[in-house]
Amino acid sequence: MKDLPKSFQRLFILITIMALVFWAWAIYQTDWSWINVFRLLLFGFLAAASESLPVSLPKGGYVTVSFAVFICVVILFPIGVSVSVAAIGGLFVFGKEVQGEPFYKRVFNASQFVVSLGAASLVLRITDTGFSIAPMAILIYLVASFAYMLTNMTVVAIALGILQGKSPWLIWIGNIRWSIPNFMSLAPLGLLMALVFHNDGEVGLFLLFIPLLLSRHSFQLYIDMRENYLNTVEALVQALEAKDTYTSGHSTRVGKLAVAIGEAMEMSEEKLVFLKYAAVLHDVGKIGVSETILNKEGKLLESEWESVRSHPVIGQTIIKGIKFLFDIGNVVRLHHERYDGKGYPDGVQGEEIPLESRIIAVADTYDAITSDRSYRKGSTHDEAMQEIKRVAGSQLDPKIAEIFRKVVTNELAQAIGADRVKVT
Ligand SMILES: [Fe+2]
């Protein structure tokens, strides 16, 4: 904890104190009958079990189904019981994901659950809503659930932002894409749990907990599928690099340069992932071009050029089959389009070319000029920058070329390895 940034320590203390004060107040407010103690133990167990089965998010952080349990308790039970359930859910976590994790993380999690639950209970308190199945009450429960989710996401994004040295706002935006489907499935489930427990007690609750685990399982499958998709992309690039000696390392470098440009343009985390994979895959269509042509020394015949020029379209055909989250195929198809409309395959121009394709074109041009070929040595960084300046506005998007110039002076050494380029 001591080696963590000061700003994180301050956030930790602030959230923990807020949680403790609220928890103490909630306990004081509650009439601790035996039935309430029993509810606390039962739902505390459910919350801890849910927290022990998390699903990791691609950009850091994770989600769990405990959200549904918290929504259920905040609707049904006195405030002291529901806040204590949230605290138990954060503190008593088991499973391989949390093994070896420092204790302060549990305290932080428990505290942010308590604070988020506080936001939800505030909505219920202001509107004076008890348990009911009237449409108005259900709407208020959804607003309360939303208040919980927003508070939770915001605290987590600030904490991750500080710890990873990134913008909390970008993390927030990146993760909301994952949290909304989670919210849409778990908030109604939380309401349903409350209804079932209210009508049928513990037996009904355990019957409902089975779909809750299924919902967690399907979300995990979704994340795993995405992971498999990205692994497939990497395998494709490796296949290409094994075939074309020039391409070796080219795709990865273009990927890094494109992401550096995207970061300078303040693209969201999600768009950066899209850009990275489109950039890494931009030349995948060369798999369909003869090796003799790709590795030929000297001038190509017109028919051979024709074949090389088909690679963006072949690339699109290869990857459109794995259209999972993004339309990478179109970006790959258009990476040899020129800003003035004289490129191929479609001859589109200016901003009709997708932004990602224009970014890849700049990164690709730079790497092609500075790379060694079998028949010539790569040019220097300065020569490449001069060439990019010369073709900005005709071949390349001038705005992106300018951003690239700024990025490259600052970040190139780290982006593609100091040995490739000497920045003067
Ligand atoms: Fe290409």
Residues whose N, C-alpha, C, O or C-beta is under 5 A from the ligand:
A	BS01	LIG	H282 D283
